[in-house]
Structures are given as C-alpha cells and as structure tokens.
C-alpha cells in the first residue's frame, strides 16, 4: 500500500485599493477577494469536524472503499492543525500521522484558498449558472512555488503549479466553488495528475455568518494504473470563546508554542450514545432558499436513558441548510445539518447518525455521484448530524412536519476499519 500526502502552505493576503476606472470584471474580482479575505481573517476562531471517505484502486478498473477518517481541523499561524475529534489539543500539522496508508492532504480548509487568491493570475471567464443561480466565473494559474503548493509521494517531494476556476454568486459575490489541479508537474515527481475541488457555504456560528468549506474532493493518479480518491465533508463547526496559549504537541520535534484561541468548553452534558431521536422540521424549506439559512426542528418525543430524561419532547433542534444544488434539470440535492439540541436543561451538541426519514417517490436518501475519478457512491448520511437526499421536481417545498430519525453517537472515533 502506498502513502500519499498533498501539502499546501499559506501566504499572507494584502489589502489593496481598487481604482474604480478598471473594467467591471476586475472590480468584481477585487470585491470577491475582499469578501473572502474578511472570512479568512476569522477562520482561526473556528474548528470543524472533517469526515474523509477514501477510495483507492491499484491495477483494477474501479475504485474501492478504503476507509473513513474523522479529524478535527483548525487553521492557525499559516498551518492547518489536526486532532482527534472531541480532543482538547491540535497536535499535528500533517494528517498523515493519523493514518497508516492512502492519500490524505492539507489545504482545503483554508490554505489553498489563501494561496490562490494571493498568487494566481486571474482571467474573467464569464457568467455561468451554478446550483440554479447565476455566478461569476474566473480562471486562474500560477507557476510552481516551493512555498505554495507541494505534492509528496514515496521517494519524491516537489512543488507544482496550479490552474483552475472559481465561481462566486453574481448577486452577493460570495464564493461558491473552487476547482484546481496540479500544473507543470516536474519529471522527478511520479504522478500523472492531481485534482481538487471545494464547495463553500455560509454558516452562522455565535451570531456571525462566515463562509466555510462544506465539502471537497481530491483525486491523485499515479503511473501503473494506481489512483486514490477522497471525499471530505466539513461539519459540526464550532467557535472559540476566549484566547489562551496552547501547546501543539509535546515531543522534542513539536512546533513551537503557539498563541491561539482555546477550544470551546464541553456542552453541559453529552447526549449518551445509542439513543433514538426523531426530529420534526418546523422551518419550511424551498428551492428559493440559500445555503446557510438557519433551520429548526423539535424532538417529537422525549429522549431518556436509564430512566433519566435527557431532553423532553418539544426540545428545539438547531441546524442549517447545508446543501441546495441542481443535480440535473429535474432533480435537486438537499442537505440539512443539525448541530445542537436546546432544552430547559441546557444546550447539547447533536452528534448522531441518520437512521431514516420521510420518503416518497420524490425523495431519495442515497445517490451516486459522477466524479473525475468515476462513479462513486457517497454516503453523506454518515456525517454526524447531516442528512442529504434527492428531491425530484423543477421546484419543491419541504414543509414543516418532515421527519428525520437519528441514533446518537456519543464520543466520535477517528478511524473506521477498512471495508471488506
């Protein structure tokens, strides 16, 4: 089995004035960068759960499942830091320390976007519809830079260039999607291609709306008919509350002490594992809504463990629209994420796996996505607190009363066994 790493290092963004006599597409790009820069400046105060589904093939025609990895990711000091989910420290800036083999990379949480906005040469590529709405499209390219984008494989480590596209909402100028791939790959680096994509959405945390990555895909093609593909979902994002000093690791080779916001305190009481929770949606949803809109549900029945009520019927379950996009001309992909339960006893984190939901001919829970690596079944329901499904129709309304059924997880473990 081969171990692959894809690494990125950030470069600081600098604000510049924008002369108003420039072409409109240049002014729009500057405004897109300003909006993204404002969110990137706040990124060091957030941490998210990163769920990575990994696939691989060696000499075969089709990708096969390798494993599912879960890490907590945090951006600070020009690095992405990783730790075990639910832990109180971030001890690694290289996630390969958590896995024995297979491709795993850094950059899609924040580093790659920093690099591209600061270093790339952009060209306006016109308007293009994304998820049923008009978007501004820009192509970009920058040359190999040792401090920007590197690929490491067994026996080789080298910088590469990048080229790709970004899309921003034509009305709000919020970033929607980023696609990039390795360019000018040096001969000493034994790979054929590397491609990445990141989808973004607004998340409301602690009273602030911030643009965060929602999911990403990564594909690496190696000579000898070897390929690795990973699909990552970012969920359960939290905000820090105060600042303190954290030691990132405690060994002799650990990075120096870094000043960073401390992890948020644990909830008043963790919801025990293996409890069934039925959430009834109270906020309606339509195809006119936007990703990031806050939604609410309520517990249909009280939830108890060992004779003790954990939270009563009617407890409010908070969440947001996580995904709202066109799959084809008559089909939408919808994603809902629930993160907290609020009751008279306090607020608790909602870590749970989806067991089922109200279904009909118009609603389907599972689907197969076509990626650059081929057709891969992505089971988005395995992301804690997230349900994703198809809705058929040119338009749709998801009314109050829509039910989803969950089983609580308790503490999250970071790695599932390899699929048999």
N, C-alpha and C positions, 0 to 999 in steps of 0.2 A: 504494500500500500504506500502511496506517495503522499507526502505532506506538502501543501502549498500555502503560501501566505501572500496576500496582496496588501501593501502598506501605503499609507499616504501621510505626508507631513504638511502642516498648515503654514501659510504665510499671512502676515497681518494685512487687513484691508485698510486703505487710507481714504478718507473722505476728500472729495474734490468738488469744486464748484462746477456748475453746468451752465455754460453760456446758452441763452435762450434763442440764439440765431442758428443753432445747429439743426440738422434735419430732424423731423419728429421721431423717427425710429431710434435715433441716437439719444434724444432726451428721454424717451420711454425706457431705454435700456438703463440709463443712469438712475431713473426713478425705481426701476425694478431692483437694481443693486442696492439703493438706499434702503428700500423696504426689507430686503433680505438681511442687509448689514445690521439693521436695528434688532432683528430677531436673533441673529448670530451673537450679538453682544450679550444677550440674556441667556444664551444656551448654557453657559457654565452653572446656572442655577437650577438645572433640570436633570433628572435621571430617568431613563426609560428601561423597560424590560425588552430585551432583544431575543426573539424566538426565531431560530435559524433551522429551516428544514433543508437538509443536504442530500444531494443525489450525485451519483458517480457511475461511470462506465469505463471499463478497461477492455478494449477489443470487441465489445458487443455493440449491437445496433441501437440499443435503447438504454436510457438512464435508469438506474435502480436506486431505491432509497438507501441512504447510508445511515443517518441518524437524525435526531433533533437535538439541538443545543440551545440552552437558555442561559443568558448572561444579563447582568445589569450593566448599562453603558452610561458613561458620564464624560463630558468634554471639559478639559481644563488645561491651561498652560500650553496650548498647541498640540495636545495629545488627546486621544480617546482612551479612557481608562475603563477597565472591565473588572467585574467581581461576580461572586456567586449571588444569585437572586435572593434578596432579603438580607444580605450581609450588611455590615456596618462600615466596611472599607473597600476601596478600589485598589487592588494590589498589582494589576498587570496592565501595561500599555500594549501588549501583544496577546490577542486572544488565543493564539495557537498554544499557549501554555495550558489551556483548558481542554484540549482535545489531543488524541493520540495520532490522528492522521486525517487526511482530507483537506480540502480548501477551506480556509477561513480568512477573512480580511478585515481591515480597518478602513475608515474613511467615509462610509455612507451616512454616519450620524451627523458629521459636521465638517470633517477635514476636506473632503473632496470639493464640497461647495465653496469653501474658503479659497482653495487653490484656483478653481476655475474662474471665479469672479475676479480674482486679483491678477491672474497671469494670462488668461486667454485673450486671443484676438477674436472679436465677435463680428458677425455679419448678419444683418437682418434677413430673415427667410420668409417673411410674410405672415399673414393670418392663417390659422388652421383651427378647426374645431376639435376640442378636447372635452370628452365627457358631456357632449351635447351643448357646449358653450364656446364662444369664440375665444381664441387665445393668440397671443403674440409669440412668434417662434423666432429663435436666434440660433445660428450655428456658431461653433467656436473651435479653436485649435490653439495649442501651444506646444512648443518644442520640448524635448527631453530636458529635465531639470533635476539634478540629484536631490534637491530639497523639496520637490513637489510630489512626484508620483513614482513609486518603485514597485517592482514585482520580484518576489523571491521564490525560487523553486529549488529543489535539491541540487546543489552544486553550482548555483548561479544566483546573482542578485544584481539588478541593474535598473537605472532609471529609464522610463519610456515617455514619449509624448502622449498627448490626449487630444481627441477630437470628438465632437458630438453635438447635441442640441439641448436647448432648454425652452420650456414653454411657461408663459405667465398669463394669468387671467387678463383678458383685454380690458375689463372694466376696473378691477381692483388692483391690477398689476402684482397680485400675489403669485409666487412661484407655484407651479403645478407639478412639473415633472422635469427631471434631469436625466439625460442619456449620454454616456460617454464610453469610449473604448480606447485601448492602447494603440498608439501610433508610433511609427519609427522604432519598431522593436529591434534592438541590437541583435546581431548574429549570435552572440555568445549566450543569449537567453533562449533556452529551448522551449518556446511556446509558439503556437500558431496565431492565437488571438485571445483577447480578454475584453469582455463587455460588461457594462454595469448600467443599471437604471434605478432611479429613486423617485418615488411619488411622495408629494408633500400635502399637508393639510393643516388648517388652523385648529389649535387645541386651546381650550380655556382652562387654565390652571391658576388657582389662587387669585381669581379675579382679573387675570391678564390673558389676553389672546396672543398666542405665539405660534409661529409657523414651525412645525416639526416634521421630520420624515415619518411617513406612515408605513412604508414597506419598500423593499429593494430586491433586485435580482442581480446575481453575479454569475458569470459563466467564464470558464477557462478551458481552452482547447490546447492539448499537448500533442506532439508528434506520437505516432504509434497508436492512433485511434483511442486516445485517453481523454476523457472530458469530465469536468466537475462543474456542478451547478448548485447554487444555493438560493433559497427564497427566504427573506427575512421580514418579519413583522415587528414593528415597534409599538408597544402598548404599555398600559399601566404607568404612564408618565407622571412624575411627582415633582414638586418644587421644594427647594431647600428653604429653611425658615430663618436661620441665623448663620453667622460666619464663625469659623474656628479653624484650627490647624489640624490637618490630617496627615499621618504618615502613610505614604503609598508603599506598602511592603516593609519588611523588617530585616531583610537579609543584607549582606555586605555589598551586593551588587544592585540594591534597590535604588530607585531615583531619589534625589534629594528631597528633603521635606518641602511640601508644597502647601501654600495657603489656599484654602478652598472652602466653599460653603459645606457645612456638615449635612449628613443625611437626615431626612425628616424623621421625627420621632415615630415610634411604632403606634399603630392605632390603639384606642383604649382596650380593645380585646380582639384577638384574632378569631375569625369565624372558624370553628372546628371543621376538619375535613369530612368528606363523605355525607354531607347533608344535602337534601334535595330542596331547591329553591325555585319557585315558579314566579316569574316576573311578568306582570301585565303592563303593557305600554300605556302610558297616559298622555304622551305627547304625540300627536299625529305627524306623519312624515309623507312628503310628496316628492315628485321628481323636480319641483321648483326649489327645494331646499339646497343647502350648501354643506360641504364637508366641514365639520367643526361645530355645527349647530348643537346646542345642548338639548338633551332629551331627558325625560324622566319616566320611570315606571314605579310600580309598587308591588310589594310582596303579596301574592294572592292569599297565602295562608301564613300563619305563624311558623317559625322555624325553631325547633327545640333540639337539645342534645342532653342526654342523661337526666331528663326531667326538668331541665332549665331552659327557659325561653331565651334564645339568642337574640332574636328580634321579632316583633309582633307582626301580625297581618296588617297590611297598610303601610309598613315601613317604606320610605322613599328610596328608590334605587336611582342613583345619578349616572348619567352617561352622555354620549355624544354620537353624532353621525360620523362614522369613520371612513366610509367609502360610499360613493354615489357616482357611478360612471356607466357609460354605454358599453355593453358587451357586443351588441350588433344592433341593427336597425329596430328590432322589436324586443330587445332584452336589456335589462339593467342589472348591474351588480350592486347590491346594497350591503353595507357593513355597519353594524351597531356595536358600540363598546360600552360596557357598564364597568364602573370603577369603584363606586362607593355605595354603602348602604347607610342611610341616616334614620335613626330611631331615637326615642327618648333616652336610650342608654348611651348614645354617642354615635360617632361615625366610624365605620369599619371598612377596610379595604375589601373589595369584591374580587377575590381570586377564585374562579370557578370554571369548569368545563361545560360546554353546551351538551345537553343530552337530547334535546329535541325542540320543536317549535310548531306553531300552527302552520300547516302546509295545505296546498291546494294545487290545482293544475297550473296556477300562475306563479307558485312559489316552489323553488327547488333549493335544497340545502347544499349539495355538493356540485362541483363542476370541474371541468378540465380546462386549463389554460394553455394556449399555444405560446411558447416562448422561443427565444433564439436557440435554445437547447433542445427543442422538440416539444411534444405534448407531455405535460407533467401535471398530475393531479395534486392540487394544492388544497390541503385540508385546513382552511383558515379557522375552523371552529376549534382547533387545538390551541389557539392563542387564548390565554386566560381572560375571561370576561368579554370575549369577542364572538359575534355570530356574523357570518357572511352568507349571502344566498342570492339566487336569481329571482327577479321579478319580470314576468312577461307582459309586454304592452308598450304602446307608444308613450303613455303616461301611466301614473299609478298613484294610489293613496294607500298608505299603511295606517289604518285607523286605530284610535285608542281601543284597548282590549286585546291587541295582538299579544300572544303568549309565547314566552321562551322558557325552557326548563333547564336548570343547571344543577351540577353537582359540585360542591365546594371542594377545593384542593388542599387547604391547609398550606404548610410550607412548600415552596416550589423547589424541585430538584433541578440541577443544571443540565443533565445529560440523560437521554433515554437510550436503552440498548439498541444496538444495530438491528435493523429489520432482518428477519429470517426469510 
